């Protein structure tokens, strides 16, 4: 069942925008309205088709209710009505999907952060494996990964690594990766063959533009310091490392590559993404409280996935999905199977909320 009032409102808004565009608005309004119209066009087209189909069904019902209709005509009408009924059902499902509120950040690029968790050197190695999984997956998708900062582990891998991922629909797919990833395997340094458990945390933030987050100069403190390399050796002789503190929130971002100018720009890029993510999380929490639901809260304190090497399996605990394709997942090839399942589950939950709101 579709919410009639919602459909009427969308149709009316579409008509209002067309009228406003025809009146010749200023350039800024033209861009804004054109974008909104492009977003409405698909659902409005489906609504028109849906309502035209219902009208045809009503006409056939009227024909079939006529006691004087010829048997051959009635048989044809029944066949056509059945086909139209299937079409109406398909359009209903399509419109329901289009009515799901869009995540404004879905089309944005992402900032990916991977950090070693519990497990010492093995955790750093696993963090390296996870980051390379995303790198390979990005290559398959035609996305571009650029490392902003990285601290390598003593035996390899990363204690932490931060990168940008640029491409079409990056955040829409990678946002489900935020959380604690756990690994169960025998470390190369383990002589007794015992299975160790360690973890890495992943955070995926939508890359914010200046129009998304306005950072006032008086709200940040920028400190410069001398960047240090391995063993405490100075990377260079100038104060190049940059630490930016956002005073209202206490968020601190540090960049310590060789170029101070580049460090400042990258630190602001990461800070802007963190503030944008904080705003999104706050809004999501408020909506969840209003709806008495925690669906899609993206709580990063939860263990979301386990990579079990002895059994060659990967299990996503949020949806109970297990794939015996550990190698292909870590190569980035089978990651889509997990992400697609998570998107399907997310859409199902969104549809359930839409139906509940319609029934109220």
N, C-alpha and C positions, 0 to 999 in steps of 0.2 A: 504494500500500500504506500503510495506516494503522498507527501504532505501538500495538499492542494494550495494552501495559502502560500507556502514557500515557492511553489512553481509560479503562481500568479505574480508574486513579488519579483522574481527573477525576470519574467517576461516584461513586467512594467519597467523595471530598471533598464533593461536592454533597449526598450523603446525610448526612454528618456535620454539615454546616452546618444542614440542615433539622432534624435532631435537636436540635442546640444551640439553635436558635431556638425550637423547641417547648418547651424547658425553661425559657424565660423569663429570658434573660440581663439583665445591667444595661444601662443606656441606651447607654453607650459601646460595649460589645460588640455590642449590637443593631445599631447603625449600621454598625459595621465588617463584621459578618457579612452584613447585608442587602445591602451594597454588593458583597461578594464573590459572594453568591448571584446577584445581578442580572447580574454579569459571566459567571458560569458557565452560567446558564439557556440562552442561545442554543446553545452548543456541546453541552450535555448533551441538549437537545431533538433536535439533529441526530444525535447518537450513538444515541439510542434509536430514531429513525426508521431510521437506517442498519442497525442490528442487526436490527430487525424485518424490514426488506427482505431482508437476508441469510437470515433464517429462512424467509421465503416462497420465496426462490429455492431453498433446500435442499429444501423440501417439493416443489416442482415438479420438481426434479432426480430426487428419489426416485420421483415419479409416472412421469416419462418413462423411468426405468430399468426399470419394470415391463413385461415382455414381453406381458402380457395386457391392457394398456391399449388402449382402443378408439382407432381412427385419428382420429376427430373430436375426442375428448377430448385426444389427444396434440397435435393441431394447435392447439387452444385454449391448451393449456399452453405450447407453444412461443412463441406470440404473447405471452402474459402474461409469460413468462420474459424475453423480449427487452425488454419495457417495463420490467420490474423491474431488469434489468441496466443500462439507461440511467439509471434513478432512482438505483441504487447508485453509479454513476460520478459523477453530479451531486452526491450527498451526500458522496462521498469528497473531491471538490474543495472543496466548501463547508467541510467539517470541517478540511481542510488549511489553508485560509485562516484559520479561527478559531483554529487552533493556533499561528499565528505569534505570537511574543511581542509584547505590546502595549508601545508606548512610553508610559511613565507621563506624559510631558509633553504628549502629543498634544492633550489637551483644554484645555490652558492657553492663556491669552492670550500675546502675544509683545511683546518689546521689539525694535524694528527700528532698526538703525543703518546709515546710508548715508554713506560718506565719499568725497570726491574722491581719486583716486589719481594716477598719472602723467598729465601732460597740461596742467597749469596751469589757466588760465581755462576751457578747453574741458572739462577733467575736472569742474570745478565745475558747469558747465552740464549735463553728462551726469548727474552725481549728482542734480541737480534733476529731470531727465527720469525717472530711475529711481524717485526717491521719489514723484513724481506718478503714475507707473504703479501703484505699490502703493496710493496713495490712491484712485485710480479703481477699481482692482480691489476694494478694501475696500468702496467704496460699492456696487458691484454685488453683493457678498456680504452686505451689511447689517452689515458690521463698522464699528466706530468707531475712527478714528485721532486721537490727541491728540499734538501735538508737545511733547516735554519740553524740548528745547534745540535751537538751530540757529545755525550760523554761515554767513552768506551769502557767496557768492563776489563778487569785485570787479565782475564783469560779469553777475552773476545766478547762479541756481542755488545750490548749497550746497557749502561746504567740508566741512561735516558737519552731519547732522541726526539726532536721536534721537527716536523716538516710540513710544508704546504702541499696539498694535492689539488691540482687544477684540472678541470675538465667539465664536461656536461653532466649535470645531475649528480655530482660527486657526493654532496652532503646527504642527499635523499637516500643513498645506498649505504654509505659508511656510518651514518649516525647510529645504526644498530650495533656497531662494534664497541661502543663505549662500555667499559666495565672491567671486571677482573677475569683474566684468562689464566687457567691453571694447566700445568703440564705434569704428567706422570711418566717418568722414564728413568733408565739407568744412566747416570752421568758417565762420561768417558773416564773420569778420574776415580770412579768407584770400582775398586778391585773385587769387592765381594758380590758384585752383581745385584745389589739391592736397588729397588725402585725408589726414587726420590720424588717428592712433590714440591714444586715451586710455582711461582706465579709472576705475572706481569700485568700491569694496569694499562688500559688503553683509554684515551680521551679523544673524542672527535668533536671539534668545535667548528661551527659555521664561520667562515672568514667574513668579518664585518668590514663594511666600507665606512668612510667618514660620515656618509649620510645616515648610517644606521646608529652609530654611537658618536656623540659629540663629547670629546674629552677636553675639558677646560685646562688651560695652562696652570692655573692656581691649584688644580686638583692633583697634580703630579709632582713628584720630587725626582730629579734625575741626578744620579751620582756616577762619576767615572772612577775607574780604578785600574790598576795595572793587571793586564791579563796574564795568567800563569799557565804554563804547559805541564807536561808530565814531570813528576819529581820536583815540582815547584820552580822549574826553570822559566824565566820570563820569555814570553813569545816575542816581545819586541821591547823597545825602550820607551815607549810612550804609553800614557794612560788610555787604553783603547776599550776596555770592557765597560759596559753600560748597565747600570741597574736602575730600573724605573719603578717607583712605588706609587700606586694609586691611593692617595690619602683617604678618600671616603670609604673605600672597601678594604684597604690593607693588602691588595693584590700586588705581588712583587714579581717582576720579570727581569731576568738577567741574560744578557747576550755578551759573549766574550771572544768573538772572532777578531781578526786583525784590524779591520776597518771600523773606527769609532762611528763614522757617519752611517755605515751599513748596520752596525749594531743598534744604533738609536732607531733607525727606521724599522728594523725587524722586531725590536722590542715593543715598539708602539703597535705594530701589526698584531703581535700576539696578545698584548694587553687589550686592544680593541676587541679581539675575538673572545677573550675571557669575559669581558664586561657584557658583550652581546649575549654570550651563552648564559651568563648569570641572570640577565633580564628575561631570557626565554625560559629558564628553569623556574624563576619566580612566578612568571605568568602561568606556566604549566601547573605549578603547585597550587596556585589559586583556583585554576579551573578544576583540578582534581578534587580539591576540597569542596567546591561547589557541587560537583557531580557525585561526591562520595565515592570516587573511584581513583585507583592508582594506576590505571592502564596507561602505558606509555610514559611513565614517570622518568624512565631512564636512570634509575638509582644506580650510581656507579659503585656503591659499596657491595653490591651483590656479585657473587661468582656467576658469570654468565655462560662460560664454556670450558670444557675440559678436553685436553689433547692427550690421549692415552697411547703411548708408543708401543708397549708390549702387545696390545690388542689391535693396534692400527686403526683406532677409531677416534672420532671427534663427536662430542655430545654437546648440544646447545641446551642448557637447562631451562631456559625460558619457555621453550616450546616442546621440550622432550624429544628433540630430533637427534638421531644418531646416524652418522655416516661412517662406514668402514672404508674411508678414502683419505686417511690421514696425509699421505704423501701428496695427493692431488690438492687437498685443501691448503697445505703449506706451500705448494707451488703456485697458489692463487687461482688454480683452474676450477676447483670445485667450490670455492668460496661463494660463488653465485647461488649454488643450491641452498646454502644456509640463509643467505641474505634474502632470496626470493621467498623462502618459507616464512621468515620473520616479517617481511612486507605483507604477505598474505594474512598472517595472524593480526598484524596491526590494522589492516583494512577491515577485517572481520569485526574486531573490537570497535572500530569507528562506526561501522554500520549498525552494530548493536546499540551504540549510544544514539545514533541518528534515529533508529526505530523507537527507542525509549522516549526520546524528546518528542517525536511525532505523536506518540500515544498519550502524552501528558495533556 
